[in-house]
């Protein structure tokens, strides 16, 4: 290898841009009620960087957003370079009792757009409560599984898994929540990141392996 080529490769490595991971979501992504450095996006970015991953996590969370809202702002979200995307939507659809068929169609549209653009995606789901009835519950939870299979994207089934784990064990998870009992506090976000972080890291590592 010539000295000129070696220096050129070295300079290219030194100026390599970090991977841009966009988190498309609602208030759970946006960091509702938390200081700017304690929300999901900054805590996830710090966790991934602590694992040695050169990544910047972009906050595309909008409080109150539904799957329809996420779909409607895809042009805006993709206006800047995107290397990969986390899709974390559906919580407000649940709160509003929106027909899961409509939510499925919206998420399908988001994943179809990402596939068209060649942007790798990872999907995070949520469990549905039983108060809307068993058919709603099954349809809502199945849509994440079905769409992950359709688009061959990794799925993290329950974004709020740490809270569900405590509830399943018969314990209160109030210590992980803000006073509204809907949004996690900073400690709750930390345990969410500890749960989903390894799955996101594996997703990003798979992208790096594909590039090599």
C-alpha positions as CSV (number, residue, x, y, z in Angstrom):
1,X,0.0,0.0,0.0
2,X,1.4,3.4,-0.9
3,X,1.9,6.1,1.7
4,X,-0.6,8.3,-0.1
5,X,-3.3,5.7,-0.1
6,X,-2.7,4.8,3.6
7,X,-2.9,8.5,4.5
8,X,-6.1,8.8,2.5
9,X,-7.7,5.8,4.2
10,X,-6.6,7.1,7.6
11,X,-8.2,10.5,6.9
12,X,-11.4,8.9,5.7
13,X,-11.7,6.9,8.9
14,X,-11.0,10.0,11.1
15,X,-13.8,11.9,9.4
16,X,-16.4,9.1,9.4
17,X,-19.8,10.3,10.4
18,X,-21.6,8.7,13.4
19,X,-24.6,6.6,12.5
20,X,-27.8,8.6,12.6
21,X,-30.6,6.6,14.4
22,X,-34.0,8.4,14.4
23,X,-36.5,7.5,17.1
24,X,-40.0,8.1,15.7
25,X,-42.6,8.1,18.4
26,X,-44.9,10.0,20.8
27,X,-44.4,11.4,24.3
28,X,-42.6,8.2,25.5
29,X,-39.9,9.0,22.9
30,X,-40.1,12.8,23.2
31,X,-39.4,12.7,26.9
32,X,-42.6,14.3,28.2
33,X,-42.2,15.8,31.7
34,X,-38.5,15.2,32.0
35,X,-35.4,17.4,31.8
36,X,-33.9,17.4,28.3
37,X,-31.0,15.1,29.3
38,X,-33.2,12.5,31.1
39,X,-35.6,11.4,28.3
40,X,-35.5,8.2,26.3
41,X,-33.5,9.6,23.4
42,X,-30.6,11.1,25.4
43,X,-30.4,8.1,27.8
44,X,-30.5,5.7,24.9
45,X,-27.7,7.6,23.1
46,X,-25.6,7.6,26.2
47,X,-26.1,3.9,26.7
48,X,-25.2,3.0,23.1
49,X,-22.2,5.2,23.2
50,X,-21.1,3.6,26.4
51,X,-21.2,0.3,24.6
52,X,-18.7,1.7,22.1
53,X,-21.3,2.5,19.3
54,X,-20.6,5.7,17.3
55,X,-24.2,6.8,17.0
56,X,-26.3,9.9,17.3
57,X,-30.0,9.3,18.3
58,X,-32.4,11.9,16.8
59,X,-35.5,12.7,18.7
60,X,-38.5,12.5,16.4
61,X,-41.0,12.0,19.2
62,X,-44.1,14.3,19.3
63,X,-46.2,14.3,22.4
64,X,-49.8,13.1,21.7
65,X,-48.9,11.6,18.3
66,X,-50.7,8.6,17.0
67,X,-49.7,6.2,14.3
68,X,-51.5,8.5,11.9
69,X,-49.5,11.4,13.0
70,X,-46.3,9.5,12.6
71,X,-47.2,8.5,9.1
72,X,-48.2,12.1,8.2
73,X,-44.8,13.5,9.1
74,X,-42.6,11.0,7.4
75,X,-41.5,13.6,4.7
76,X,-40.4,15.9,7.5
77,X,-38.7,13.1,9.5
78,X,-36.8,11.9,6.4
79,X,-35.8,15.5,5.3
80,X,-32.4,15.0,7.1
81,X,-30.1,11.9,6.6
82,X,-31.4,8.8,8.3
83,X,-29.3,5.6,8.7
84,X,-31.9,3.6,10.7
85,X,-35.1,4.2,12.5
86,X,-36.9,3.1,15.6
87,X,-40.7,3.1,15.3
88,X,-42.2,3.5,18.7
89,X,-45.9,4.4,18.1
90,X,-49.3,3.1,19.2
91,X,-49.6,4.3,22.8
92,X,-52.0,7.2,22.0
93,X,-53.9,4.9,19.6
94,X,-54.6,2.7,22.7
95,X,-55.5,5.7,24.9
96,X,-58.0,6.8,22.3
97,X,-59.4,3.4,21.5
98,X,-58.6,3.7,17.8
99,X,-59.5,0.7,15.8
100,X,-56.4,-1.5,15.5
101,X,-57.1,-1.9,11.8
102,X,-56.4,1.8,11.3
103,X,-53.3,1.7,13.5
104,X,-52.0,-1.3,11.5
105,X,-52.6,0.5,8.2
106,X,-50.6,3.5,9.5
107,X,-47.7,1.5,10.8
108,X,-47.7,-0.5,7.5
109,X,-47.4,2.8,5.7
110,X,-44.5,3.9,7.8
111,X,-42.6,0.7,7.3
112,X,-43.4,0.6,3.6
113,X,-42.0,4.1,3.2
114,X,-38.8,3.1,5.1
115,X,-38.5,-0.1,2.9
116,X,-38.9,2.1,-0.2
117,X,-36.2,4.5,1.0
118,X,-33.9,1.6,1.9
119,X,-33.8,2.6,5.6
120,X,-33.5,-0.2,8.1
121,X,-36.2,-0.2,10.8
122,X,-36.8,-1.6,14.2
123,X,-40.3,-1.8,15.7
124,X,-41.3,-1.5,19.4
125,X,-44.8,-2.5,20.5
126,X,-47.0,-2.2,23.5
127,X,-49.4,-4.6,25.1
128,X,-53.1,-3.7,25.0
129,X,-55.2,-3.6,28.1
130,X,-58.2,-5.9,28.3
131,X,-60.8,-3.1,28.9
132,X,-61.4,-2.7,25.1
133,X,-62.3,-6.4,24.9
134,X,-60.4,-9.5,23.8
135,X,-60.8,-8.9,20.0
136,X,-59.3,-5.4,20.3
137,X,-56.5,-6.7,22.5
138,X,-55.5,-9.5,20.2
139,X,-55.7,-7.3,17.1
140,X,-53.6,-4.6,18.6
141,X,-50.9,-6.9,19.8
142,X,-50.9,-9.0,16.6
143,X,-50.3,-6.0,14.4
144,X,-46.8,-5.5,15.7
145,X,-45.9,-9.2,15.2
146,X,-47.5,-9.3,11.8
147,X,-45.9,-6.2,10.5
148,X,-42.4,-7.1,11.8
149,X,-42.8,-10.4,9.9
150,X,-44.1,-8.7,6.7
151,X,-41.2,-6.2,6.6
152,X,-38.6,-8.5,8.2
153,X,-37.7,-6.0,10.9
154,X,-36.7,-6.7,14.5
155,X,-39.5,-6.3,17.0
156,X,-39.2,-5.4,20.7
157,X,-42.7,-6.5,21.8
158,X,-43.2,-4.3,24.9
159,X,-41.5,-0.9,25.2
160,X,-42.7,-0.7,28.8
161,X,-41.5,-4.2,29.7
162,X,-39.9,-3.3,33.0
163,X,-43.2,-2.0,34.3
164,X,-45.0,-5.1,33.0
165,X,-42.5,-7.3,34.7
166,X,-43.1,-5.6,38.1
167,X,-46.9,-5.8,37.6
168,X,-46.7,-9.5,36.7
169,X,-44.7,-10.1,39.9
170,X,-47.5,-8.4,41.9
171,X,-45.4,-5.4,42.7
172,X,-46.1,-1.7,42.2
173,X,-44.2,0.2,39.5
174,X,-45.2,3.6,40.8
175,X,-41.5,4.3,41.6
176,X,-40.7,4.2,37.9
177,X,-43.5,6.5,36.8
178,X,-44.4,10.2,36.9
179,X,-47.4,11.4,38.8
180,X,-49.7,10.9,35.8
181,X,-49.0,7.1,35.9
182,X,-48.6,7.2,32.1
183,X,-45.1,8.5,31.5
184,X,-42.0,7.0,33.1
185,X,-39.8,9.1,35.3
186,X,-36.0,9.3,34.7
187,X,-35.4,6.1,36.6
188,X,-38.2,4.4,34.6
189,X,-36.6,5.6,31.4
190,X,-33.2,4.2,32.6
191,X,-34.7,0.7,33.1
192,X,-36.5,0.9,29.8
193,X,-33.2,1.6,28.1
194,X,-31.5,-1.2,30.0
195,X,-34.2,-3.5,28.6
196,X,-34.4,-2.4,25.0
197,X,-30.8,-1.2,24.7
198,X,-29.2,-4.6,23.9
199,X,-31.8,-5.3,21.2
200,X,-31.2,-1.9,19.6
201,X,-27.4,-2.5,19.8
202,X,-27.8,-5.9,18.1
203,X,-29.9,-4.2,15.4
204,X,-27.2,-1.6,14.8
205,X,-24.5,-4.2,14.9
206,X,-26.3,-6.2,12.2
207,X,-26.3,-3.1,10.0
208,X,-22.6,-2.7,10.4
209,X,-22.0,-6.3,9.6
210,X,-24.1,-5.9,6.4
211,X,-21.9,-3.0,5.3
212,X,-18.6,-4.9,5.9
